[in-house]
């Protein structure tokens, strides 16, 4: 085990190749950002570092997950890039990025191909799209779309960005979502308190199943259930699950203090981020959380994580340390 960690640490010394977050309620650019861009080009900004999207290989040794060297997917020095989600074949990422047209700023959906490191723009609309997610069983994806009046609704597009369709017209404050099957979706709806609701496309109806919840929602692989963070009190939160068929909610494990963003491996191992660290919990063998990686030499905060359907990769949204030499330091150390 010690030899493995040493080899891994040496590998990670190679140069870096480079929340979930509620959609902003408006599109006004912060005052400390200067826009300089031609028509229909990604935003060029001067100001504080913005989140970047990274991808790393994910492997397992002796029951513990390890991260390979980080590959930077987006140019976060320029614009807002967030909310990555793997496509069903694990070969590409959908994510949200900013565009600038004169003084106007809006978000669109991009697709990044991991093998060729090529990206393409999918949506071209007058509205703002966030939180792309492949629709199960279809060659389509869904987004949270912020309309001109700041309402937030769920929409569906083809993978080419065509044939857009509004879903659940009566819900106008949707912020995040996770598909359970072709006709059922879990929705995080803003409010006081925020709620999670199950939406049925066949009937068009939605049902509140929990209140006072976190933003991170996931379908649990190979199980007829979703997971979310249930906030019991200011100092107590649980990773809970909802049975898609029975609507039963039950608590699984208390979250790491300050942790919320989580993801599942295909084998059912739970990963959760807190600050610059990633932890794992395997319900079959672990009584508590185990530290998987600490990226503190490279990033300040991980605001989102997601695992590819085949379990070979992990994508992360992170605030990088503003240090040009940070990429030459080790990025992941398993404990």
Secondary structure, DSSP 8 states (H G I E B T S, - for coil): -HHHHHHHHHHTTS----------S-----TT------TTEE----SS---EEEEEEEEEETTEEEE---EE-S-TTTS-EEEEEE-TTSSEEEEEEEEEETTEEEEEEEEEETTTTEEEE----SSEEEEEEE-TTSSEEEEEEE-TTS-EEEEEEETTS-S-EEE-TT--BEEEEEEEETTEEEEEE-SSS-EEEEEETTT--EEEEEESB-S--EE-TTSSEEEEEEEEETTEEEEEEEETTT--EEEEEE--TT---EEE-TT--EEEEETTEEEEE-TTT-SS-EEEEE-TTTEEEEEEEEE-TTSSEEEEEEEE-S-TTGGGS------
